[in-house]
Amino acid sequence: MGSATKPSAMRSIFYQRCPRCRKGNIFRYSIFRGFPKMHERCPVCDLKFEREPGYFLGAMYVSYALGLVTVTIFAALLWWATGWWITTDTIWAVVLFLPLAPTITLFARVLWIYLDQTVDPER
Protein backbone atom coordinates (compact mmCIF):
# COMPACT_ATOMS: atom_id res chain seq x y z
CA MET A 1 0.00 0.00 0.00
CA GLY A 2 1.47 3.40 -1.03
CA SER A 3 1.42 6.31 1.33
CA ALA A 4 -0.51 9.35 0.24
CA THR A 5 1.63 12.49 0.24
CA LYS A 6 0.42 16.06 0.43
CA PRO A 7 0.80 18.17 -2.70
CA SER A 8 3.32 21.00 -2.49
CA ALA A 9 2.26 24.30 -0.97
CA MET A 10 2.71 26.13 -4.29
CA ARG A 11 0.50 23.64 -6.09
CA SER A 12 -2.12 23.85 -3.33
CA ILE A 13 -2.11 27.67 -3.47
CA PHE A 14 -2.51 27.57 -7.25
CA TYR A 15 -5.42 25.12 -7.00
CA GLN A 16 -6.90 27.03 -4.02
CA ARG A 17 -6.84 24.13 -1.58
CA CYS A 18 -6.96 24.11 2.22
CA PRO A 19 -3.56 24.91 3.83
CA ARG A 20 -3.90 22.17 6.45
CA CYS A 21 -4.98 19.10 4.47
CA ARG A 22 -4.36 20.48 0.96
CA LYS A 23 -7.32 18.49 -0.35
CA GLY A 24 -10.46 20.53 0.37
CA ASN A 25 -11.42 23.48 -1.81
CA ILE A 26 -11.43 26.96 -0.30
CA PHE A 27 -14.01 28.24 -2.79
CA ARG A 28 -17.29 26.56 -3.73
CA TYR A 29 -16.83 26.95 -7.51
CA SER A 30 -14.55 28.43 -10.15
CA ILE A 31 -14.21 32.13 -10.86
CA PHE A 32 -15.41 31.41 -14.39
CA ARG A 33 -18.96 30.98 -12.97
CA GLY A 34 -18.95 34.38 -11.26
CA PHE A 35 -17.30 35.65 -8.09
CA PRO A 36 -17.17 32.46 -6.00
CA LYS A 37 -18.32 32.08 -2.43
CA MET A 38 -15.93 30.67 0.13
CA HIS A 39 -16.61 27.61 2.19
CA GLU A 40 -16.89 28.53 5.86
CA ARG A 41 -14.83 25.46 6.76
CA CYS A 42 -12.71 23.00 4.82
CA PRO A 43 -14.98 20.19 3.57
CA VAL A 44 -12.21 17.64 4.33
CA CYS A 45 -10.47 18.64 7.60
CA ASP A 46 -12.96 21.21 9.01
CA LEU A 47 -10.41 24.07 9.20
CA LYS A 48 -12.23 27.39 9.69
CA PHE A 49 -11.07 29.75 6.93
CA GLU A 50 -12.32 33.06 8.35
CA ARG A 51 -11.15 33.01 11.95
CA GLU A 52 -12.74 36.28 13.07
CA PRO A 53 -14.69 39.26 11.72
CA GLY A 54 -12.43 41.42 9.55
CA TYR A 55 -10.03 38.52 9.03
CA PHE A 56 -9.48 39.28 5.35
CA LEU A 57 -8.33 42.87 5.95
CA GLY A 58 -4.79 41.54 5.59
CA ALA A 59 -5.75 40.00 2.25
CA MET A 60 -6.59 43.49 1.03
CA TYR A 61 -2.99 44.53 1.65
CA VAL A 62 -1.75 41.44 -0.19
CA SER A 63 -4.14 42.21 -3.05
CA TYR A 64 -2.92 45.82 -3.19
CA ALA A 65 0.72 44.67 -3.36
CA LEU A 66 -0.03 42.12 -6.08
CA GLY A 67 -1.98 44.73 -8.05
CA LEU A 68 0.80 47.29 -7.73
CA VAL A 69 3.41 44.78 -8.93
CA THR A 70 1.19 43.73 -11.85
CA VAL A 71 0.52 47.32 -12.98
CA THR A 72 4.23 48.15 -12.66
CA ILE A 73 5.20 45.17 -14.81
CA PHE A 74 2.56 46.05 -17.42
CA ALA A 75 3.70 49.69 -17.49
CA ALA A 76 7.36 48.72 -17.80
CA LEU A 77 6.61 46.30 -20.64
CA LEU A 78 4.50 48.90 -22.45
CA TRP A 79 7.17 51.56 -21.98
CA TRP A 80 9.83 49.21 -23.32
CA ALA A 81 7.70 48.04 -26.27
CA THR A 82 6.12 51.35 -27.31
CA GLY A 83 8.34 54.15 -26.03
CA TRP A 84 5.26 56.18 -24.96
CA TRP A 85 5.30 58.64 -22.09
CA ILE A 86 5.23 56.82 -18.74
CA THR A 87 1.89 58.47 -17.90
CA THR A 88 0.27 56.95 -20.98
CA ASP A 89 1.88 53.58 -20.23
CA THR A 90 0.58 53.66 -16.66
CA ILE A 91 -2.96 54.46 -17.74
CA TRP A 92 -2.92 51.59 -20.25
CA ALA A 93 -1.37 49.28 -17.64
CA VAL A 94 -4.27 50.01 -15.27
CA VAL A 95 -6.78 49.37 -18.06
CA LEU A 96 -5.08 46.05 -18.86
CA PHE A 97 -5.03 45.16 -15.15
CA LEU A 98 -8.77 45.65 -14.53
CA PRO A 99 -9.90 42.25 -15.94
CA LEU A 100 -7.36 40.56 -13.64
CA ALA A 101 -8.57 42.28 -10.45
CA PRO A 102 -11.12 39.61 -9.37
CA THR A 103 -8.60 36.81 -9.86
CA ILE A 104 -5.95 38.69 -7.89
CA THR A 105 -8.46 39.31 -5.10
CA LEU A 106 -9.18 35.58 -4.78
CA PHE A 107 -5.50 34.71 -4.99
CA ALA A 108 -4.74 37.26 -2.25
CA ARG A 109 -7.31 35.58 0.04
CA VAL A 110 -5.68 32.21 -0.52
CA LEU A 111 -2.22 33.65 0.13
CA TRP A 112 -3.50 35.34 3.31
CA ILE A 113 -4.98 32.07 4.61
CA TYR A 114 -1.70 30.26 3.90
CA LEU A 115 0.38 33.01 5.53
CA ASP A 116 -1.86 33.03 8.59
CA GLN A 117 -1.75 29.24 8.93
CA THR A 118 2.05 29.31 8.61
CA VAL A 119 2.47 31.95 11.31
CA ASP A 120 -0.30 30.80 13.66
CA PRO A 121 -1.58 27.33 12.74
CA GLU A 122 -4.98 26.26 14.00
CA ARG A 123 -4.86 22.84 15.61
Secondary structure as UniProt FT lines:
FT   HELIX           9..14
FT   TURN            15..16
FT   TURN            19..21
FT   HELIX           31..33
FT   TURN            43..45
FT   TURN            53..56
FT   HELIX           57..82
FT   HELIX           86..97
FT   HELIX           98..100
FT   HELIX           101..119
//
